[in-house]
Amino acid sequence: MVTGEHHHFDLRDELDRISSPSLILAGERDPVIPIDGANAVAEALGNRARFVSFPDCGHGAWRDQPVAGLAAMGSFMEGVD
């Protein structure tokens, strides 16, 4: 990330390779993966993804809001076969 490659780093064309259920936790103030980018990933994954956004959170939603973040992770894991 030091040389700025994150400005051109886009793996959305590779998302069809993911076949397992995926949980996307997104902080609405994330400077690394903005909420629109996280939502685009969730949309590309379709029904394989569960998208949960957190207001007033940065890059680590589970760290910024541990109760809500861990609850989302637990709920997701309970529903995974």
MODA-V583740 format. One record per residue. N is the residue number from 1. RES is the residue in three letters. PSI is psi as a letter, one per 40 degrees, with the letter a starting at -180 (999 if undefined). OMEGA is omega in radians with two decimals (999 if undefined). D_LAST is the distance of its C-alpha to the last C-alpha in whole Angstrom. Layout:
BEGIN
n=N res=RES psi=PSI omega=OMEGA d_last=D_LAST
n=N res=RES psi=PSI omega=OMEGA d_last=D_LAST
END
This chain:
BEGIN
n=1 res=MET psi=e omega=-3.08 d_last=36
n=2 res=VAL psi=d omega=-3.10 d_last=39
n=3 res=THR psi=e omega=3.06 d_last=41
n=4 res=GLY psi=e omega=-3.11 d_last=39
n=5 res=GLU psi=d omega=3.13 d_last=36
n=6 res=HIS psi=e omega=3.09 d_last=34
n=7 res=HIS psi=e omega=-3.10 d_last=36
n=8 res=HIS psi=e omega=-3.08 d_last=35
n=9 res=PHE psi=h omega=-3.08 d_last=32
n=10 res=ASP psi=h omega=-3.13 d_last=29
n=11 res=LEU psi=e omega=-3.11 d_last=26
n=12 res=ARG psi=d omega=3.11 d_last=25
n=13 res=ASP psi=e omega=-3.14 d_last=26
n=14 res=GLU psi=e omega=-3.04 d_last=24
n=15 res=LEU psi=d omega=3.12 d_last=21
n=16 res=ASP psi=e omega=3.09 d_last=20
n=17 res=ARG psi=e omega=3.13 d_last=19
n=18 res=ILE psi=h omega=-3.13 d_last=16
n=19 res=SER psi=e omega=-3.10 d_last=13
n=20 res=SER psi=i omega=3.06 d_last=10
n=21 res=PRO psi=i omega=-3.07 d_last=9
n=22 res=SER psi=h omega=3.08 d_last=12
n=23 res=LEU psi=h omega=3.10 d_last=14
n=24 res=ILE psi=h omega=3.07 d_last=17
n=25 res=LEU psi=h omega=-3.05 d_last=20
n=26 res=ALA psi=h omega=3.03 d_last=23
n=27 res=GLY psi=h omega=-3.10 d_last=26
n=28 res=GLU psi=e omega=3.10 d_last=29
n=29 res=ARG psi=f omega=-3.11 d_last=32
n=30 res=ASP psi=h omega=-3.14 d_last=30
n=31 res=PRO psi=e omega=-3.09 d_last=33
n=32 res=VAL psi=d omega=3.09 d_last=31
n=33 res=ILE psi=g omega=-3.12 d_last=28
n=34 res=PRO psi=i omega=-3.06 d_last=30
n=35 res=ILE psi=d omega=3.11 d_last=28
n=36 res=ASP psi=d omega=3.11 d_last=29
n=37 res=GLY psi=d omega=3.11 d_last=27
n=38 res=ALA psi=d omega=3.11 d_last=24
n=39 res=ASN psi=d omega=3.11 d_last=24
n=40 res=ALA psi=d omega=3.09 d_last=25
n=41 res=VAL psi=d omega=3.13 d_last=22
n=42 res=ALA psi=d omega=3.13 d_last=19
n=43 res=GLU psi=d omega=3.13 d_last=21
n=44 res=ALA psi=d omega=3.12 d_last=21
n=45 res=LEU psi=e omega=3.10 d_last=18
n=46 res=GLY psi=b omega=-3.06 d_last=18
n=47 res=ASN psi=e omega=3.06 d_last=14
n=48 res=ARG psi=e omega=-3.03 d_last=12
n=49 res=ALA psi=i omega=2.91 d_last=14
n=50 res=ARG psi=h omega=-3.09 d_last=14
n=51 res=PHE psi=h omega=3.10 d_last=18
n=52 res=VAL psi=h omega=3.11 d_last=19
n=53 res=SER psi=i omega=-3.09 d_last=23
n=54 res=PHE psi=h omega=3.07 d_last=25
n=55 res=PRO psi=i omega=3.09 d_last=29
n=56 res=ASP psi=f omega=3.10 d_last=32
n=57 res=CYS psi=i omega=3.06 d_last=29
n=58 res=GLY psi=b omega=-3.03 d_last=30
n=59 res=HIS psi=d omega=3.13 d_last=28
n=60 res=GLY psi=g omega=-3.10 d_last=26
n=61 res=ALA psi=d omega=3.13 d_last=24
n=62 res=TRP psi=d omega=3.13 d_last=23
n=63 res=ARG psi=d omega=-3.12 d_last=26
n=64 res=ASP psi=d omega=3.12 d_last=28
n=65 res=GLN psi=g omega=-3.00 d_last=26
n=66 res=PRO psi=d omega=-3.12 d_last=24
n=67 res=VAL psi=d omega=-3.13 d_last=24
n=68 res=ALA psi=d omega=-3.14 d_last=22
n=69 res=GLY psi=d omega=3.13 d_last=21
n=70 res=LEU psi=d omega=3.07 d_last=19
n=71 res=ALA psi=d omega=3.12 d_last=18
n=72 res=ALA psi=d omega=3.12 d_last=16
n=73 res=MET psi=d omega=3.13 d_last=14
n=74 res=GLY psi=d omega=3.11 d_last=13
n=75 res=SER psi=d omega=3.12 d_last=12
n=76 res=PHE psi=d omega=-3.12 d_last=10
n=77 res=MET psi=d omega=3.10 d_last=8
n=78 res=GLU psi=d omega=-3.11 d_last=8
n=79 res=GLY psi=e omega=-3.12 d_last=6
n=80 res=VAL psi=h omega=3.10 d_last=4
n=81 res=ASP psi=999 omega=999 d_last=0
END
